Amino acid sequence: MRHKRSIPNRSFRVADQIQRDVAELIRELKDPRIGMVTISGVDVTPDYAHATVRFTLLVGSPEATEEALNEAAGFVRNGLFKRLQIHTVPTLHFKFDQTTERAAELNALIQRANATRAKDE
């Protein structure tokens, strides 16, 4: 039973380590298309072959940043090879994380609805 439980824990540890290392490695990238990036999460496939790296942006174009990060994915992966203590370093896929953007939009909608309701009352 212990073995089955350790697999997901290992997967979370690997994803967490990838998140920290990728955040450091992308700071070394000199591509002007890459804005002010924060790595918001990493999802690793069970076989460790692929990792989806979600990011948010404080400044910059989500589309241009995503394109630049995916073009630099091989360089970042090579950096991970040197840092990670696992046999298979996953292929990285960068994806813009719209969660915070959507939350802000929903918050604005709720505030407008409340303001309209207050006027009607």
DRENGU-893535 format. One record per residue: residue in one letter; x, y, z of N, C-alpha, C in turn. Coordinates in nm, 4 decimals. Example, Ala and Ser with C-alpha at 12.3 -4.5 7.8 and 13.67 -1.06 7.14 Angstrom:
! residues 2
{dofi=A; n_X=1.3190; n_Y=-0.5690; n_Z=0.7800; ca_X=1.2300; ca_Y=-0.4500; ca_Z=0.7800; c_X=1.3200; c_Y=-0.3300; c_Z=0.7800} $
{dofi=S; n_X=1.2850; n_Y=-0.2250; n_Z=0.7080; ca_X=1.3670; ca_Y=-0.1060; ca_Z=0.7140; c_X=1.2900; c_Y=0.0030; c_Z=0.7870} $
END
This chain:
! residues 121
{dofi=M; n_X=0.0824; n_Y=-0.1194; n_Z=0.0000; ca_X=0.0000; ca_Y=0.0000; ca_Z=0.0000; c_X=0.0869; c_Y=0.1260; c_Z=0.0000} $
{dofi=R; n_X=0.1987; n_Y=0.1232; n_Z=0.0688; ca_X=0.2845; ca_Y=0.2405; ca_Z=0.0758; c_X=0.3339; c_Y=0.2831; c_Z=-0.0617} $
{dofi=H; n_X=0.3669; n_Y=0.1841; n_Z=-0.1433; ca_X=0.4212; ca_Y=0.2138; ca_Z=-0.2762; c_X=0.3226; c_Y=0.2971; c_Z=-0.3595} $
{dofi=K; n_X=0.1953; n_Y=0.2600; n_Z=-0.3582; ca_X=0.0957; ca_Y=0.3309; ca_Z=-0.4378; c_X=0.0834; c_Y=0.4761; c_Z=-0.3934} $
{dofi=R; n_X=0.0936; n_Y=0.5004; n_Z=-0.2645; ca_X=0.0799; ca_Y=0.6354; ca_Z=-0.2140; c_X=0.2024; c_Y=0.7198; c_Z=-0.2492} $
{dofi=S; n_X=0.3188; n_Y=0.6609; n_Z=-0.2583; ca_X=0.4406; ca_Y=0.7380; ca_Z=-0.2833; c_X=0.4496; c_Y=0.7884; c_Z=-0.4271} $
{dofi=I; n_X=0.3823; n_Y=0.7226; n_Z=-0.5200; ca_X=0.3896; ca_Y=0.7650; ca_Z=-0.6603; c_X=0.3314; c_Y=0.9058; c_Z=-0.6779} $
{dofi=P; n_X=0.2072; n_Y=0.9334; n_Z=-0.6327; ca_X=0.1558; ca_Y=1.0694; ca_Z=-0.6487; c_X=0.2413; c_Y=1.1720; c_Z=-0.5735} $
{dofi=N; n_X=0.2881; n_Y=1.1370; n_Z=-0.4546; ca_X=0.3723; ca_Y=1.2295; ca_Z=-0.3793; c_X=0.4984; c_Y=1.2619; c_Z=-0.4581} $
{dofi=R; n_X=0.5578; n_Y=1.1627; n_Z=-0.5208; ca_X=0.6782; ca_Y=1.1851; ca_Z=-0.6005; c_X=0.6456; c_Y=1.2757; c_Z=-0.7188} $
{dofi=S; n_X=0.5312; n_Y=1.2502; n_Z=-0.7805; ca_X=0.4893; ca_Y=1.3317; ca_Z=-0.8941; c_X=0.4737; c_Y=1.4785; c_Z=-0.8522} $
{dofi=F; n_X=0.4128; n_Y=1.5021; n_Z=-0.7350; ca_X=0.3981; ca_Y=1.6389; ca_Z=-0.6850; c_X=0.5343; c_Y=1.7013; c_Z=-0.6555} $
{dofi=R; n_X=0.6247; n_Y=1.6236; n_Z=-0.5978; ca_X=0.7593; ca_Y=1.6759; ca_Z=-0.5667; c_X=0.8330; c_Y=1.7128; c_Z=-0.6946} $
{dofi=V; n_X=0.8222; n_Y=1.6262; n_Z=-0.7965; ca_X=0.8886; ca_Y=1.6540; ca_Z=-0.9241; c_X=0.8294; c_Y=1.7793; c_Z=-0.9873} $
{dofi=A; n_X=0.6963; n_Y=1.7897; n_Z=-0.9890; ca_X=0.6298; ca_Y=1.9069; ca_Z=-1.0468; c_X=0.6712; c_Y=2.0338; c_Z=-0.9723} $
{dofi=D; n_X=0.6782; n_Y=2.0257; n_Z=-0.8411; ca_X=0.7174; ca_Y=2.1406; ca_Z=-0.7591; c_X=0.8615; c_Y=2.1826; c_Z=-0.7891} $
{dofi=Q; n_X=0.9494; n_Y=2.0844; n_Z=-0.8028; ca_X=1.0898; ca_Y=2.1136; ca_Z=-0.8332; c_X=1.1020; c_Y=2.1734; c_Z=-0.9741} $
{dofi=I; n_X=1.0279; n_Y=2.1186; n_Z=-1.0686; ca_X=1.0294; ca_Y=2.1732; ca_Z=-1.2046; c_X=0.9820; c_Y=2.3180; c_Z=-1.2020} $
{dofi=Q; n_X=0.8767; n_Y=2.3447; n_Z=-1.1250; ca_X=0.8237; ca_Y=2.4815; ca_Z=-1.1161; c_X=0.9311; c_Y=2.5778; c_Z=-1.0666} $
{dofi=R; n_X=1.0010; n_Y=2.5415; n_Z=-0.9613; ca_X=1.1065; ca_Y=2.6285; ca_Z=-0.9061; c_X=1.2209; c_Y=2.6463; c_Z=-1.0054} $
{dofi=D; n_X=1.2656; n_Y=2.5360; n_Z=-1.0646; ca_X=1.3797; ca_Y=2.5425; ca_Z=-1.1567; c_X=1.3462; c_Y=2.6186; c_Z=-1.2846} $
{dofi=V; n_X=1.2275; n_Y=2.5948; n_Z=-1.3396; ca_X=1.1877; ca_Y=2.6655; ca_Z=-1.4620; c_X=1.1799; c_Y=2.8156; c_Z=-1.4350} $
{dofi=A; n_X=1.1268; n_Y=2.8529; n_Z=-1.3182; ca_X=1.1184; ca_Y=2.9956; ca_Z=-1.2839; c_X=1.2570; c_Y=3.0599; c_Z=-1.2860} $
{dofi=E; n_X=1.3572; n_Y=2.9889; n_Z=-1.2346; ca_X=1.4944; ca_Y=3.0413; ca_Z=-1.2357; c_X=1.5515; c_Y=3.0423; c_Z=-1.3769} $
{dofi=L; n_X=1.5282; n_Y=2.9349; n_Z=-1.4520; ca_X=1.5869; ca_Y=2.9220; ca_Z=-1.5853; c_X=1.5318; c_Y=3.0248; c_Z=-1.6844} $
{dofi=I; n_X=1.4032; n_Y=3.0581; n_Z=-1.6742; ca_X=1.3485; ca_Y=3.1528; ca_Z=-1.7724; c_X=1.3991; c_Y=3.2946; c_Z=-1.7475} $
{dofi=R; n_X=1.4493; n_Y=3.3213; n_Z=-1.6277; ca_X=1.5095; ca_Y=3.4532; ca_Z=-1.6026; c_X=1.6349; c_Y=3.4731; c_Z=-1.6872} $
{dofi=E; n_X=1.6964; n_Y=3.3632; n_Z=-1.7292; ca_X=1.8179; ca_Y=3.3702; ca_Z=-1.8114; c_X=1.7861; c_Y=3.3955; c_Z=-1.9589} $
{dofi=L; n_X=1.6608; n_Y=3.3803; n_Z=-1.9979; ca_X=1.6237; ca_Y=3.3987; ca_Z=-2.1378; c_X=1.6261; c_Y=3.5472; c_Z=-2.1732} $
{dofi=K; n_X=1.6822; n_Y=3.5769; n_Z=-2.2882; ca_X=1.6974; ca_Y=3.7166; ca_Z=-2.3300; c_X=1.5944; c_Y=3.7586; c_Z=-2.4343} $
{dofi=D; n_X=1.4954; n_Y=3.6757; n_Z=-2.4608; ca_X=1.3963; ca_Y=3.7051; ca_Z=-2.5633; c_X=1.3081; c_Y=3.8226; c_Z=-2.5191} $
{dofi=P; n_X=1.3040; n_Y=3.9312; n_Z=-2.5972; ca_X=1.2248; ca_Y=4.0493; ca_Z=-2.5575; c_X=1.0738; c_Y=4.0247; c_Z=-2.5568} $
{dofi=R; n_X=1.0292; n_Y=3.9154; n_Z=-2.6199; ca_X=0.8854; ca_Y=3.8844; ca_Z=-2.6204; c_X=0.8385; c_Y=3.8323; c_Z=-2.4849} $
{dofi=I; n_X=0.9309; n_Y=3.7868; n_Z=-2.4028; ca_X=0.8933; ca_Y=3.7289; ca_Z=-2.2739; c_X=0.8741; c_Y=3.8408; c_Z=-2.1734} $
{dofi=G; n_X=0.7506; n_Y=3.8527; n_Z=-2.1261; ca_X=0.7163; ca_Y=3.9564; ca_Z=-2.0295; c_X=0.7549; c_Y=3.9161; c_Z=-1.8883} $
{dofi=M; n_X=0.6934; n_Y=3.9834; n_Z=-1.7920; ca_X=0.7198; ca_Y=3.9526; ca_Z=-1.6504; c_X=0.6380; c_Y=3.8292; c_Z=-1.6123} $
{dofi=V; n_X=0.7037; n_Y=3.7140; n_Z=-1.6149; ca_X=0.6382; ca_Y=3.5841; ca_Z=-1.6015; c_X=0.6450; c_Y=3.5322; c_Z=-1.4581} $
{dofi=T; n_X=0.5334; n_Y=3.4732; n_Z=-1.4143; ca_X=0.5299; ca_Y=3.3962; ca_Z=-1.2901; c_X=0.4805; c_Y=3.2571; c_Z=-1.3263} $
{dofi=I; n_X=0.5536; n_Y=3.1558; n_Z=-1.2829; ca_X=0.5108; ca_Y=3.0171; ca_Z=-1.3074; c_X=0.4051; c_Y=2.9839; c_Z=-1.2025} $
{dofi=S; n_X=0.2819; n_Y=2.9576; n_Z=-1.2486; ca_X=0.1710; ca_Y=2.9360; ca_Z=-1.1548; c_X=0.1477; c_Y=2.7891; c_Z=-1.1233} $
{dofi=G; n_X=0.2032; n_Y=2.6983; n_Z=-1.2041; ca_X=0.1843; ca_Y=2.5566; ca_Z=-1.1764; c_X=0.2446; c_Y=2.4693; c_Z=-1.2845} $
{dofi=V; n_X=0.2654; n_Y=2.3444; n_Z=-1.2493; ca_X=0.3195; ca_Y=2.2469; ca_Z=-1.3436; c_X=0.2410; c_Y=2.1169; c_Z=-1.3282} $
{dofi=D; n_X=0.1967; n_Y=2.0622; n_Z=-1.4400; ca_X=0.1300; ca_Y=1.9320; ca_Z=-1.4413; c_X=0.2183; c_Y=1.8362; c_Z=-1.5190} $
{dofi=V; n_X=0.2580; n_Y=1.7268; n_Z=-1.4537; ca_X=0.3460; ca_Y=1.6284; ca_Z=-1.5157; c_X=0.2653; c_Y=1.5025; c_Z=-1.5465} $
{dofi=T; n_X=0.2850; n_Y=1.4472; n_Z=-1.6674; ca_X=0.2159; ca_Y=1.3230; ca_Z=-1.7010; c_X=0.2719; c_Y=1.2106; c_Z=-1.6136} $
{dofi=P; n_X=0.1927; n_Y=1.1054; n_Z=-1.5907; ca_X=0.2384; ca_Y=0.9965; ca_Z=-1.5025; c_X=0.3711; c_Y=0.9332; c_Z=-1.5446} $
{dofi=D; n_X=0.4008; n_Y=0.9338; n_Z=-1.6743; ca_X=0.5263; ca_Y=0.8739; ca_Z=-1.7209; c_X=0.6413; c_Y=0.9755; c_Z=-1.7260} $
{dofi=Y; n_X=0.6147; n_Y=1.0970; n_Z=-1.6802; ca_X=0.7151; ca_Y=1.2053; ca_Z=-1.6776; c_X=0.7638; c_Y=1.2455; c_Z=-1.8165} $
{dofi=A; n_X=0.6904; n_Y=1.2080; n_Z=-1.9218; ca_X=0.7329; ca_Y=1.2414; ca_Z=-2.0577; c_X=0.7029; c_Y=1.3877; c_Z=-2.0927} $
{dofi=H; n_X=0.5955; n_Y=1.4413; n_Z=-2.0359; ca_X=0.5532; ca_Y=1.5779; ca_Z=-2.0688; c_X=0.5157; c_Y=1.6537; c_Z=-1.9420} $
{dofi=A; n_X=0.5392; n_Y=1.7839; n_Z=-1.9469; ca_X=0.4977; ca_Y=1.8712; ca_Z=-1.8373; c_X=0.4360; c_Y=1.9967; c_Z=-1.8976} $
{dofi=T; n_X=0.3157; n_Y=2.0284; n_Z=-1.8535; ca_X=0.2533; ca_Y=2.1540; ca_Z=-1.8921; c_X=0.2892; c_Y=2.2555; c_Z=-1.7845} $
{dofi=V; n_X=0.3550; n_Y=2.3631; n_Z=-1.8275; ca_X=0.3989; ca_Y=2.4681; ca_Z=-1.7359; c_X=0.3051; c_Y=2.5864; c_Z=-1.7560} $
{dofi=R; n_X=0.2230; n_Y=2.6152; n_Z=-1.6527; ca_X=0.1295; ca_Y=2.7268; ca_Z=-1.6604; c_X=0.1968; c_Y=2.8534; c_Z=-1.6072} $
{dofi=F; n_X=0.1722; n_Y=2.9645; n_Z=-1.6757; ca_X=0.2324; ca_Y=3.0897; ca_Z=-1.6312; c_X=0.1316; c_Y=3.2042; c_Z=-1.6380} $
{dofi=T; n_X=0.1539; n_Y=3.3031; n_Z=-1.5544; ca_X=0.0768; ca_Y=3.4271; ca_Z=-1.5582; c_X=0.1727; c_Y=3.5398; c_Z=-1.5936} $
{dofi=L; n_X=0.1161; n_Y=3.6525; n_Z=-1.6312; ca_X=0.1966; ca_Y=3.7666; ca_Z=-1.6736; c_X=0.1553; c_Y=3.8913; c_Z=-1.5986} $
{dofi=L; n_X=0.2533; n_Y=3.9653; n_Z=-1.5506; ca_X=0.2274; ca_Y=4.0951; ca_Z=-1.4925; c_X=0.2325; c_Y=4.1998; c_Z=-1.6041} $
{dofi=V; n_X=0.3310; n_Y=4.1856; n_Z=-1.6926; ca_X=0.3494; ca_Y=4.2766; ca_Z=-1.8053; c_X=0.3846; c_Y=4.1933; c_Z=-1.9278} $
{dofi=G; n_X=0.3259; n_Y=4.2268; n_Z=-2.0418; ca_X=0.3615; ca_Y=4.1589; ca_Z=-2.1661; c_X=0.2413; c_Y=4.0971; c_Z=-2.2342} $
{dofi=S; n_X=0.2647; n_Y=4.0469; n_Z=-2.3545; ca_X=0.1607; ca_Y=3.9821; ca_Z=-2.4341; c_X=0.1579; c_Y=3.8330; c_Z=-2.4039} $
{dofi=P; n_X=0.0407; n_Y=3.7805; n_Z=-2.3614; ca_X=0.0320; ca_Y=3.6361; ca_Z=-2.3337; c_X=0.0686; c_Y=3.5506; c_Z=-2.4551} $
{dofi=E; n_X=0.0212; n_Y=3.5895; n_Z=-2.5732; ca_X=0.0460; ca_Y=3.5098; ca_Z=-2.6933; c_X=0.1945; c_Y=3.5095; c_Z=-2.7295} $
{dofi=A; n_X=0.2556; n_Y=3.6288; n_Z=-2.7303; ca_X=0.3973; ca_Y=3.6394; ca_Z=-2.7667; c_X=0.4852; c_Y=3.5688; c_Z=-2.6638} $
{dofi=T; n_X=0.4506; n_Y=3.5840; n_Z=-2.5357; ca_X=0.5285; ca_Y=3.5196; ca_Z=-2.4300; c_X=0.5180; c_Y=3.3683; c_Z=-2.4408} $
{dofi=E; n_X=0.3959; n_Y=3.3176; n_Z=-2.4631; ca_X=0.3760; ca_Y=3.1725; ca_Z=-2.4763; c_X=0.4565; c_Y=3.1179; c_Z=-2.5945} $
{dofi=E; n_X=0.4539; n_Y=3.1895; n_Z=-2.7065; ca_X=0.5288; ca_Y=3.1469; ca_Z=-2.8246; c_X=0.6794; c_Y=3.1445; c_Z=-2.7953} $
{dofi=A; n_X=0.7294; n_Y=3.2506; n_Z=-2.7326; ca_X=0.8727; ca_Y=3.2594; ca_Z=-2.7023; c_X=0.9152; c_Y=3.1510; c_Z=-2.6033} $
{dofi=L; n_X=0.8339; n_Y=3.1274; n_Z=-2.5013; ca_X=0.8680; ca_Y=3.0245; ca_Z=-2.4023; c_X=0.8692; c_Y=2.8866; c_Z=-2.4664} $
{dofi=N; n_X=0.7732; n_Y=2.8586; n_Z=-2.5540; ca_X=0.7700; ca_Y=2.7276; ca_Z=-2.6205; c_X=0.8876; c_Y=2.7107; c_Z=-2.7160} $
{dofi=E; n_X=0.9315; n_Y=2.8210; n_Z=-2.7775; ca_X=1.0508; ca_Y=2.8138; ca_Z=-2.8625; c_X=1.1760; c_Y=2.7874; c_Z=-2.7784} $
{dofi=A; n_X=1.1769; n_Y=2.8366; n_Z=-2.6554; ca_X=1.2921; ca_Y=2.8196; ca_Z=-2.5660; c_X=1.2811; c_Y=2.6942; c_Z=-2.4795} $
{dofi=A; n_X=1.1751; n_Y=2.6157; n_Z=-2.4985; ca_X=1.1501; ca_Y=2.4990; ca_Z=-2.4131; c_X=1.2668; c_Y=2.4009; c_Z=-2.4126} $
{dofi=G; n_X=1.3315; n_Y=2.3821; n_Z=-2.5267; ca_X=1.4465; ca_Y=2.2906; ca_Z=-2.5339; c_X=1.5617; c_Y=2.3387; c_Z=-2.4489} $
{dofi=F; n_X=1.5898; n_Y=2.4697; n_Z=-2.4541; ca_X=1.6956; ca_Y=2.5280; ca_Z=-2.3719; c_X=1.6636; c_Y=2.5100; c_Z=-2.2233} $
{dofi=V; n_X=1.5393; n_Y=2.5383; n_Z=-2.1862; ca_X=1.4977; ca_Y=2.5256; ca_Z=-2.0457; c_X=1.5060; c_Y=2.3798; c_Z=-2.0028} $
{dofi=R; n_X=1.4643; n_Y=2.2884; n_Z=-2.0896; ca_X=1.4699; ca_Y=2.1447; ca_Z=-2.0585; c_X=1.6145; c_Y=2.1005; c_Z=-2.0361} $
{dofi=N; n_X=1.7072; n_Y=2.1500; n_Z=-2.1194; ca_X=1.8487; ca_Y=2.1173; ca_Z=-2.0990; c_X=1.8970; c_Y=2.1650; c_Z=-1.9633} $
{dofi=G; n_X=1.8498; n_Y=2.2810; n_Z=-1.9208; ca_X=1.8838; ca_Y=2.3314; ca_Z=-1.7877; c_X=1.8293; c_Y=2.2407; c_Z=-1.6783} $
{dofi=L; n_X=1.7108; n_Y=2.1846; n_Z=-1.7018; ca_X=1.6508; ca_Y=2.0926; ca_Z=-1.6040; c_X=1.7307; c_Y=1.9639; c_Z=-1.5935} $
{dofi=F; n_X=1.7853; n_Y=1.9167; n_Z=-1.7062; ca_X=1.8665; ca_Y=1.7943; ca_Z=-1.7051; c_X=1.9787; c_Y=1.8065; c_Z=-1.6022} $
{dofi=K; n_X=2.0387; n_Y=1.9240; n_Z=-1.5948; ca_X=2.1510; ca_Y=1.9457; ca_Z=-1.5040; c_X=2.1065; c_Y=1.9560; c_Z=-1.3584} $
{dofi=R; n_X=1.9793; n_Y=1.9907; n_Z=-1.3358; ca_X=1.9314; ca_Y=2.0164; ca_Z=-1.1999; c_X=1.8516; c_Y=1.9023; c_Z=-1.1383} $
{dofi=L; n_X=1.7720; n_Y=1.8340; n_Z=-1.2204; ca_X=1.6806; ca_Y=1.7320; ca_Z=-1.1674; c_X=1.7502; c_Y=1.5977; c_Z=-1.1501} $
{dofi=Q; n_X=1.7132; n_Y=1.5291; n_Z=-1.0468; ca_X=1.7689; ca_Y=1.3969; ca_Z=-1.0197; c_X=1.6699; c_Y=1.2883; c_Z=-1.0606} $
{dofi=I; n_X=1.6197; n_Y=1.2975; n_Z=-1.1838; ca_X=1.5288; ca_Y=1.1945; ca_Z=-1.2342; c_X=1.5791; c_Y=1.1487; c_Z=-1.3710} $
{dofi=H; n_X=1.5412; n_Y=1.0273; n_Z=-1.4079; ca_X=1.5890; ca_Y=0.9685; ca_Z=-1.5332; c_X=1.5295; c_Y=1.0366; c_Z=-1.6551} $
{dofi=T; n_X=1.4008; n_Y=1.0679; n_Z=-1.6487; ca_X=1.3322; ca_Y=1.1287; ca_Z=-1.7622; c_X=1.2971; c_Y=1.2721; c_Z=-1.7282} $
{dofi=V; n_X=1.3552; n_Y=1.3658; n_Z=-1.8013; ca_X=1.3154; ca_Y=1.5053; ca_Z=-1.7852; c_X=1.2085; c_Y=1.5312; c_Z=-1.8901} $
{dofi=P; n_X=1.0908; n_Y=1.5765; n_Z=-1.8465; ca_X=0.9797; ca_Y=1.5887; ca_Z=-1.9401; c_X=1.0009; c_Y=1.6963; c_Z=-2.0469} $
{dofi=T; n_X=0.9341; n_Y=1.6765; n_Z=-2.1595; ca_X=0.9251; ca_Y=1.7789; ca_Z=-2.2625; c_X=0.8316; c_Y=1.8860; c_Z=-2.2075} $
{dofi=L; n_X=0.8724; n_Y=2.0116; n_Z=-2.2183; ca_X=0.7958; ca_Y=2.1210; ca_Z=-2.1582; c_X=0.7002; c_Y=2.1838; c_Z=-2.2589} $
{dofi=H; n_X=0.5803; n_Y=2.2132; n_Z=-2.2119; ca_X=0.4781; ca_Y=2.2811; ca_Z=-2.2913; c_X=0.4291; c_Y=2.3990; c_Z=-2.2080} $
{dofi=F; n_X=0.4578; n_Y=2.5203; n_Z=-2.2521; ca_X=0.4170; ca_Y=2.6394; ca_Z=-2.1779; c_X=0.2777; c_Y=2.6830; c_Z=-2.2211} $
{dofi=K; n_X=0.1952; n_Y=2.7173; n_Z=-2.1214; ca_X=0.0576; ca_Y=2.7573; ca_Z=-2.1489; c_X=0.0212; c_Y=2.8738; c_Z=-2.0578} $
{dofi=F; n_X=-0.0338; n_Y=2.9799; n_Z=-2.1184; ca_X=-0.0773; ca_Y=3.0955; ca_Z=-2.0405; c_X=-0.1926; c_Y=3.0551; c_Z=-1.9495} $
{dofi=D; n_X=-0.1822; n_Y=3.0899; n_Z=-1.8234; ca_X=-0.2826; ca_Y=3.0558; ca_Z=-1.7216; c_X=-0.3769; c_Y=3.1747; c_Z=-1.7062} $
{dofi=Q; n_X=-0.5002; n_Y=3.1577; n_Z=-1.7529; ca_X=-0.5969; ca_Y=3.2676; ca_Z=-1.7499; c_X=-0.6770; c_Y=3.2734; c_Z=-1.6208} $
{dofi=T; n_X=-0.6434; n_Y=3.1927; n_Z=-1.5236; ca_X=-0.7222; ca_Y=3.1847; ca_Z=-1.4005; c_X=-0.7342; c_Y=3.3199; c_Z=-1.3323} $
{dofi=T; n_X=-0.6229; n_Y=3.3894; n_Z=-1.3116; ca_X=-0.6291; ca_Y=3.5177; ca_Z=-1.2406; c_X=-0.6989; c_Y=3.6227; c_Z=-1.3261} $
{dofi=E; n_X=-0.6784; n_Y=3.6162; n_Z=-1.4575; ca_X=-0.7460; ca_Y=3.7102; ca_Z=-1.5478; c_X=-0.8971; c_Y=3.6889; c_Z=-1.5416} $
{dofi=R; n_X=-0.9397; n_Y=3.5627; n_Z=-1.5446; ca_X=-1.0834; ca_Y=3.5321; ca_Z=-1.5377; c_X=-1.1411; c_Y=3.5731; c_Z=-1.4026} $
{dofi=A; n_X=-1.0655; n_Y=3.5529; n_Z=-1.2966; ca_X=-1.1125; ca_Y=3.5911; ca_Z=-1.1632; c_X=-1.1354; c_Y=3.7421; c_Z=-1.1567} $
{dofi=A; n_X=-1.0443; n_Y=3.8197; n_Z=-1.2141; ca_X=-1.0593; ca_Y=3.9655; ca_Z=-1.2154; c_X=-1.1824; c_Y=4.0062; c_Z=-1.2964} $
{dofi=E; n_X=-1.2048; n_Y=3.9396; n_Z=-1.4106; ca_X=-1.3223; ca_Y=3.9701; ca_Z=-1.4923; c_X=-1.4509; c_Y=3.9377; c_Z=-1.4182} $
{dofi=L; n_X=-1.4549; n_Y=3.8218; n_Z=-1.3525; ca_X=-1.5739; ca_Y=3.7838; ca_Z=-1.2753; c_X=-1.5984; c_Y=3.8815; c_Z=-1.1612} $
{dofi=N; n_X=-1.4917; n_Y=3.9223; n_Z=-1.0951; ca_X=-1.5035; ca_Y=4.0179; ca_Z=-0.9857; c_X=-1.5634; c_Y=4.1494; c_Z=-1.0359} $
{dofi=A; n_X=-1.5164; n_Y=4.1957; n_Z=-1.1527; ca_X=-1.5688; ca_Y=4.3195; ca_Z=-1.2111; c_X=-1.7170; c_Y=4.3037; c_Z=-1.2463} $
{dofi=L; n_X=-1.7548; n_Y=4.1865; n_Z=-1.3018; ca_X=-1.8958; ca_Y=4.1614; ca_Z=-1.3349; c_X=-1.9830; c_Y=4.1638; c_Z=-1.2098} $
{dofi=I; n_X=-1.9358; n_Y=4.1023; n_Z=-1.1035; ca_X=-2.0113; ca_Y=4.0990; ca_Z=-0.9776; c_X=-2.0268; c_Y=4.2403; c_Z=-0.9219} $
{dofi=Q; n_X=-1.9206; n_Y=4.3187; n_Z=-0.9254; ca_X=-1.9284; ca_Y=4.4561; ca_Z=-0.8750; c_X=-2.0277; c_Y=4.5389; c_Z=-0.9558} $
{dofi=R; n_X=-2.0267; n_Y=4.5210; n_Z=-1.0905; ca_X=-2.1224; ca_Y=4.5938; ca_Z=-1.1749; c_X=-2.2647; c_Y=4.5509; c_Z=-1.1447} $
{dofi=A; n_X=-2.2862; n_Y=4.4201; n_Z=-1.1269; ca_X=-2.4204; ca_Y=4.3701; ca_Z=-1.0969; c_X=-2.4692; c_Y=4.4245; c_Z=-0.9637} $
{dofi=N; n_X=-2.3817; n_Y=4.4276; n_Z=-0.8637; ca_X=-2.4186; ca_Y=4.4810; ca_Z=-0.7330; c_X=-2.4482; c_Y=4.6303; c_Z=-0.7406} $
{dofi=A; n_X=-2.3700; n_Y=4.7039; n_Z=-0.8202; ca_X=-2.3923; ca_Y=4.8474; ca_Z=-0.8357; c_X=-2.5259; c_Y=4.8725; c_Z=-0.9051} $
{dofi=T; n_X=-2.5589; n_Y=4.7929; n_Z=-1.0072; ca_X=-2.6859; ca_Y=4.8068; ca_Z=-1.0785; c_X=-2.8021; c_Y=4.7750; c_Z=-0.9852} $
{dofi=R; n_X=-2.7871; n_Y=4.6688; n_Z=-0.9059; ca_X=-2.8913; ca_Y=4.6295; ca_Z=-0.8117; c_X=-2.9146; c_Y=4.7395; c_Z=-0.7080} $
{dofi=A; n_X=-2.8060; n_Y=4.7990; n_Z=-0.6604; ca_X=-2.8176; ca_Y=4.9059; ca_Z=-0.5604; c_X=-2.8913; c_Y=5.0257; c_Z=-0.6192} $
{dofi=K; n_X=-2.8675; n_Y=5.0579; n_Z=-0.7478; ca_X=-2.9382; ca_Y=5.1690; ca_Z=-0.8138; c_X=-3.0853; c_Y=5.1393; c_Z=-0.8264} $
{dofi=D; n_X=-3.1182; n_Y=5.0117; n_Z=-0.8617; ca_X=-3.2580; ca_Y=4.9727; ca_Z=-0.8813; c_X=-3.3373; c_Y=4.9750; c_Z=-0.7510} $
{dofi=E; n_X=-3.2685; n_Y=4.9471; n_Z=-0.6406; ca_X=-3.3373; ca_Y=4.9433; ca_Z=-0.5113; c_X=-3.3508; c_Y=5.0833; c_Z=-0.4615} $
END
